[in-house]
Amino acid sequence: MWVALALISAVLLGLYDVLKKLSLNGNAVLPVLFLSTITAAVTVAPFVVGSVFFPDLFQSIQMYVPPVSAHEHLLIFIKSVIVVGSWIFAFHAMKNLPITIISPIRATGPIWTLIGAILIFHEHLNLLQWTGVAITLVFFYLLSTAGKLEGINFKRNVWVFCIIAATLLGAASGLFDKYLLRRIDRLAVQAWFSFYQVVVMLPAIALFRWRNPQQERPPFEWRWSIPLIAIFLLFADYMYFYALSIPDSMISIVSALRRGGVLVAFSVGAILFREHNIKRKGIYLLGILLGILIISYGSR
């Protein structure tokens, strides 16, 4: 069952990226991100309130959000700061880069998580893991050559640096999750994170409005794909955490399957947005995923 849950999470995560691209094409970035975070907060609010007044009911449907301490609230808030920072970079990159360039770069996330684990948790790589890292980095370099064919220089393009920064912050969030989920209930983390991401976004929105007079702001257009960004991410994360909560599930396999969501984003995005050099970039993406699978297998 946990394998099926991981696959569902991967598909939802891939569609989440496609919805971001649909929402951001020719649109203002921060309002899109802010509205999607509000959607997430509104969606989880009934479960938080219901868990206070009807705990038995919500426990029976496995949607109970337990109370957390002040210290745990602080930890979840820190996670929100990291993730919102990653999203701000990622949303700007998603607006300005082809999704077939973004998806392979995002797929390298486990490498940076692994490097962080070495530095922070003093973990050691075995031969298989080093092999996976080498394969992933080789195909990442080849991806940069494909980007040049579309006028995207990985060394000079600010949006490439944005998606790399988003990926690094995402890896930091993954490492922090490893610490967080050992101490706090997964539904409590997901629910309160959804509230705190709105709190973190408010200063960013205020700064955006202050630095950009109304006549100079990028135009914003409402699209129904905007609230769906949050809905798909909530369900993807719920399936992911649910899979991990099953006793015989394997984190290395679940993480590898979830990473397969980039194949959905790449395939649907390539068709929907009619992007170029699909075959070449597809081969490089598969090479990156092969490296990630080898790393995951070596981590068993």
N, C-alpha and C positions, 0 to 999 in steps of 0.2 A: 504493500500500500504506500509506503513512504517513497518508493521510486516514482509511482504515479503522481503523488503530490509534488515531488520535485520537478517533474516534467511539466505539470500544469503551471507551477510557479515560473518556469523558464519561458513558456509560451506567453504568459501574462506580462512578464518583464520585457519581452521583445516587443509586444504590442504597445506597452507603455512608452517605449522609445519612439515608436512610430507616431503615437498620439502627440508626443512632445514636438516632433518635427512638423506635424500638421498644424499644431497650435502656434508655432513660432515663426513659420515662413512669412516674412513680411510683416511681422507683428512686434510690438514692444515686449521685451523679455521679462522685466520685473513684474509688471501687472499680471502676466500669464502665470508666473511662478506664485505670486501672492494669492491669486484666486484659486489655484490648485491646492495650496496649503489650507486655505479656508475650507474648501470642500472636504479635505481629509478630517479637519477638526470637527466639522458639523456631522460627518458620517459616524465618527467614533463617540460623540457626545452621548447618545442614548445608552450606549453600553456602560459608560462610566457612571452616569446618573442611575441607570437601572441596577447596577451592581451594588449601589448604596441602599436603595429602597427595596429591591427584590433579589437579595443575594442568592436565595435557594433556586429561584427560577433561572438565573443566569449561570449558576453553577451546573444546573441540569442540562443546559444547552452548550456547555463548555465555552461560554463567552464572559465569564466572570472576571472583572478587573479588580484585583485586590488592592487595598490601601498600601501606600508606600511612605517611607519616612522622609523627613526633610533632606537628609543626606542623599537618599536615593533620588529624590526630585532633582537635586543639584547634578547628580551624575547623568540623569536623562537630559537635563538642560544642556550640559556640555556636549552630549551626543548630538543634540539638535543644532548647536552652533557649528559643529564639524560638518554635519550633513547639509545644512542650508548653504554653507560656504561651498561645498562640492556642487550643489545644485546651481548656484549662481554662475559658477564657471561653466558647468555642463550645458545649461540652457543657452548661454551666450554662444558657446561653440556649436550647439545644435542648430541655432538659427543661421550660422554663417558657414558651416562646413557640410559636405555631403554626408548622409547617414552611413554610406558605405565606407567612409574614412573613419567616422567616429566609432562605429561598432567594433572594428578590429582593435582600435586603441583601448577602448573600454574593456575588451576581452583580456588585456594584459594585467588587469587588476590583481589576480592572485599572485603574480610575481612580486608586486610591491608589498602585498600583505606578507608574503614569505620573507622578504628582506626585512620588513619591520619586525617579524617574529624572531629573526636572527638577532637583530639589534636590541630588541626590548626583552624578549623572553629567553635569549641565549640558546635558541634552537640551532641544531646542526643539520646541514643538508647531506643526504646520501647521494650516491652516484646517479640514481634515476632522477632525483630532483635537479641536480646540476645539469643533467642532459636536457630535461624539460625547459629549464631556464635558458640554456644556450639556443635551443630550437626556437623558442618564443622570441628571443631577441633578434635572431637572424631574420625571421619572417617579419618582425616589426620594422627592421631596417629596409627590407624589400618593399614593405607597404609605403615607406617614405618615397621610394622611387616611383611607385604608382601615383602618389600624390603630385609629384613634379609634372607628370603628364597632364594634370589638370590645373597647373599653375599654382600648386600648393607646396611651398617650401617649408619643410618641417622645422628648419633651423631659424626661420624668420617670421613665420606666420603666427600672429598673436593668438588666433583661435585654436591653433594646434597646442600652443602652450596652455590655453584655457582648458582644453579637454584632458591634457596630461595632468594639470593641477587638480581637476575634478577627480581623475582616476586615483591620484595619490591621496587626496582627502577621503575618497571612498574606501581606499585600503586602510587608512587610519581609523575610519569608522568601523570597519570590519574587525580590526584588532581590538578596538574599544568594546565592541559587541561581545567578543570572546570573554572579556573581563566582566561586562555588565550582566550578561545572561546567566552567569554563575551565581549572581547575587539577587537579581530581581526577576519576578515573574514576566514571561515573554509578552503576555497581553497588556500588562501594566506598562512595560517599556513602549510597546507600539501605540497604546492609547495616549499616554502623556506626552510622548514624542510628537504626536500629531497636534497637540495643543501648543507645545513650546515652539514648534517650527513657525507658527503664526507670530508668536511673541518676538522671535529672532528676526523675522522678516520685516516687522514694523519699522525699526530704525533704517533698514535698507531702503524701504519705500519712501520714508520721510526724507532721507538724503537725496534720493533720486528726484523727488519733487522739488527740493530746495535748490539743487544744482542745475536743474533744467526747467526754465520757465515754460509755461504751458505751450507757447508757440514753438518752442524748440524741442519738445519731447517727441520721441518716435511715436507714430500713430498706433493706437490700440484698437483692435477689432475683436468683439466677442465671438467666440466659436464654441460649439458644443463639445468639441474635443478637449477643451480646457478642464472642465470638472472630471472628465473621464481619465485624465492623467492620474489624479489622486486615487480614483476608485480602483483602477487597474493595479497601481502600486500597492495599495492596501491589501488587496486580495492576493497579490504575488507574495508579499511578505508574510501574510497569514499562512499560506500554504507552505512556505519555506520553514517558518518556525514550527508549524504543526508537524512537518516531516521530521524535523530534528528532535521533536519531543517523543517520537515513537522509540521505544527502548532498543530495538535491534537496528535502527538506522545508522548509516555510516556517513559521517560529516564529509569525508573526502569525496564520496560518490555524489552526495546531495549537492555539494558546492560545484562539482564538475558539471552535473546535469543542469543546474541553474544557470551556469555560465553559457550553456547552449542557447540561452535566450537571444544572444547576439545574432545567431543564425536566422531567427525569425525577423528581427529588426532589419538585418542585412537584406534578406530575400524580399520581404514585403516592401521595404523602403526602395530597393532597386527597381522594383516594378512600378510602384506608386509614383515615385519621383523621377523616373526615367534617367537614372544616373549613368555615368560613363565608366568604361574599363571594368565592367562587372566581373568578367571571367578572371582577369588578372588579380583583382582585389579579393575575389572569392577564394582563389587558391591560397593567397597569403593569409586570409582569415582562417582557413582550415589548418594551415601550418601553425598559426598561433594557438588554435584550439588543441591541436595535437600536443604541443608543448605543455599546455595547461593540463591535459589529461595525463600526461606522463608525470607531471609534478604531483597531481592528485593521487595517482597510483603509487608513486613513491612515498606519499605521506601516510599510507595506510598503516 
